[in-house]
Amino acid sequence: MALPRLLNDTSLFILLFLSLPTMNILAATPPPPNLTVYNLLSVQGPNSTTGYNTVQCGLPSLPQNNTFAQTFCFDMPLLAEPNLDSELLGKVQGSYIFVSLSGGTLFVSESFTINNTIHQGTFTGVGLEYIGKTSSKPITGGTDDFAFVSGVATTTPLSNGTDSEGNYYAWFMYEFIFQ
């Protein structure tokens, strides 16, 4: 009497695969060291033709008497110090949307690209920021030196004003804590 075939090809593959020693890719690669960078946001003024890195790229369908639903797109430098002559470490690109009827709250989606002599790669931060307050959002994903990273990106406002071209500007400090 023949024994019934208990394992098909797929079952055999799964059994063999599960019996192999496992390797945790995430644990094998230590996270990059924490990083502090600075950035200048400069929103195009009403009569400006130069000196900005952020533009309004969307409006609510109906006019509002506040900033609710206004959308801005940006491509900003990441610097070693809060000074435009400082070492360029990379850039941050993305968008923010005013999401509170009372103002002051932004939904921010940012992709950070680091291109310095120590680290190369990208990672993403998505979450809420509060105008004029230190805010944090999660870090997810990444490429190159930041592959599989997670952590927290903290944004701290430093100063703001209007430049000679009529552009609004604000300096920020980003602290990236990788886990």
C-alpha positions as CSV (number, residue, x, y, z in Angstrom):
1,M,0.0,0.0,0.0
2,A,1.4,3.4,-1.0
3,L,1.6,6.2,1.5
4,P,-0.4,9.3,0.6
5,R,1.8,12.2,-0.6
6,L,1.7,14.6,2.4
7,L,3.7,17.4,1.0
8,N,3.3,19.2,-2.4
9,D,6.1,21.2,-3.9
10,T,4.9,24.5,-2.3
11,S,4.7,22.9,1.2
12,L,8.2,21.4,0.8
13,F,9.6,24.8,-0.2
14,I,8.0,26.5,2.7
15,L,9.2,23.8,5.1
16,L,12.8,24.1,3.8
17,F,12.8,27.9,3.8
18,L,11.5,28.1,7.4
19,S,14.2,25.7,8.5
20,L,17.0,27.9,7.2
21,P,18.8,30.1,9.7
22,T,17.0,33.5,9.7
23,M,18.9,36.7,9.1
24,N,17.4,40.0,10.4
25,I,18.4,42.6,7.8
26,L,17.1,45.4,10.0
27,A,19.1,44.4,13.0
28,A,22.3,43.8,10.9
29,T,22.5,47.4,9.9
30,P,23.0,50.0,12.7
31,P,21.0,53.2,12.2
32,P,22.9,56.3,11.0
33,P,24.0,58.7,13.8
34,N,21.5,61.4,14.7
35,L,21.8,64.5,12.6
36,T,21.1,68.2,13.0
37,V,20.6,70.4,10.0
38,Y,19.2,73.9,9.3
39,N,16.9,75.1,6.6
40,L,15.6,78.4,5.2
41,L,12.0,78.5,4.0
42,S,11.4,81.5,1.8
43,V,7.8,81.9,0.5
44,Q,7.5,84.0,-2.7
45,G,6.2,87.5,-2.0
46,P,3.5,89.2,-4.0
47,N,6.0,91.2,-6.2
48,S,9.0,88.9,-6.0
49,T,10.9,87.3,-8.9
50,T,13.9,85.9,-6.9
51,G,15.0,84.6,-3.6
52,Y,12.3,82.1,-2.8
53,N,12.1,78.3,-2.5
54,T,8.5,77.9,-1.6
55,V,5.4,78.8,-3.7
56,Q,1.7,78.5,-3.3
57,C,0.6,75.6,-5.4
58,G,-3.1,75.2,-4.4
59,L,-6.1,77.0,-3.1
60,P,-9.4,76.0,-1.6
61,S,-12.2,75.7,-4.2
62,L,-14.1,78.5,-2.4
63,P,-12.4,81.7,-1.1
64,Q,-11.7,81.5,2.6
65,N,-11.2,84.4,5.1
66,N,-8.2,82.5,6.6
67,T,-5.4,80.2,5.3
68,F,-7.4,77.0,5.6
69,A,-6.7,74.6,2.6
70,Q,-3.9,76.7,1.1
71,T,-1.2,74.4,-0.2
72,F,2.5,75.2,-0.7
73,C,5.3,73.3,-2.5
74,F,8.9,73.6,-1.6
75,D,12.5,72.7,-2.5
76,M,14.8,74.0,0.2
77,P,18.4,73.6,1.2
78,L,19.6,71.6,4.3
79,L,22.6,73.4,5.8
80,A,25.2,72.7,8.5
81,E,24.5,76.0,10.2
82,P,21.7,78.6,10.0
83,N,23.5,80.6,7.4
84,L,23.1,80.5,3.6
85,D,27.0,80.5,3.2
86,S,27.1,77.3,5.4
87,E,28.0,73.8,4.0
88,L,25.2,72.4,1.9
89,L,24.3,68.9,3.3
90,G,21.3,68.2,1.1
91,K,17.8,69.3,0.5
92,V,14.2,68.8,1.6
93,Q,11.4,68.7,-0.9
94,G,7.6,68.4,-0.4
95,S,4.5,70.3,0.5
96,Y,2.4,71.6,3.4
97,I,-1.2,72.3,3.7
98,F,-3.0,74.5,6.2
99,V,-5.4,72.0,7.8
100,S,-7.0,74.0,10.7
101,L,-9.9,76.4,10.3
102,S,-8.4,78.5,13.1
103,G,-5.0,78.5,11.4
104,G,-1.6,77.5,12.8
105,T,-1.6,73.8,11.9
106,L,0.0,72.4,8.8
107,F,0.1,68.9,7.4
108,V,3.6,68.4,6.1
109,S,5.0,65.8,3.7
110,E,8.8,66.0,3.3
111,S,11.5,64.0,1.5
112,F,15.0,64.6,2.8
113,T,18.0,64.0,0.6
114,I,21.4,64.0,2.4
115,N,24.4,64.3,0.1
116,N,27.4,65.0,2.4
117,T,30.7,63.3,2.7
118,I,29.5,61.1,5.5
119,H,26.0,60.0,4.5
120,Q,24.1,59.6,1.2
121,G,20.4,58.8,0.8
122,T,16.9,59.8,1.4
123,F,14.1,59.4,4.0
124,T,10.7,60.8,4.6
125,G,8.9,62.7,7.3
126,V,5.1,63.1,7.3
127,G,2.8,64.6,10.0
128,L,1.5,67.8,11.6
129,E,3.5,70.9,12.4
130,Y,2.3,73.8,14.5
131,I,3.4,77.3,13.4
132,G,5.8,78.9,15.8
133,K,6.2,75.7,17.9
134,T,8.6,72.8,18.0
135,S,6.9,69.9,16.3
136,S,7.8,66.3,15.7
137,K,6.8,63.7,13.0
138,P,7.8,60.2,12.3
139,I,10.7,59.3,9.9
140,T,9.9,56.4,7.6
141,G,11.7,54.4,5.0
142,G,14.8,55.5,3.2
143,T,17.4,54.7,0.6
144,D,21.2,54.1,0.7
145,D,22.5,54.9,4.2
146,F,19.0,55.5,5.4
147,A,17.5,52.2,4.1
148,F,15.0,50.7,6.6
149,V,15.4,53.7,9.0
150,S,12.7,54.9,11.4
151,G,12.8,57.6,14.0
152,V,11.6,61.1,14.7
153,A,12.2,64.4,12.9
154,T,11.9,67.4,15.2
155,T,11.4,70.8,13.6
156,T,12.2,73.9,15.7
157,P,11.5,77.4,14.4
158,L,14.4,79.8,14.9
159,S,13.6,83.2,13.3
160,N,11.4,84.8,10.6
161,G,10.8,88.0,8.7
162,T,10.5,89.5,5.3
163,D,13.5,90.1,3.0
164,S,14.2,93.0,0.6
165,E,12.3,91.2,-2.3
166,G,9.1,90.9,-0.2
167,N,9.5,87.2,0.4
168,Y,8.5,85.8,3.8
169,Y,11.4,83.8,5.3
170,A,11.8,81.5,8.3
171,W,14.8,79.6,9.6
172,F,14.3,76.1,11.1
173,M,16.5,73.5,12.9
174,Y,15.8,69.9,12.1
175,E,16.9,67.2,14.5
176,F,16.7,63.6,13.1
177,I,16.8,60.9,15.7
178,F,17.2,57.5,14.1
179,Q,16.3,54.2,15.7
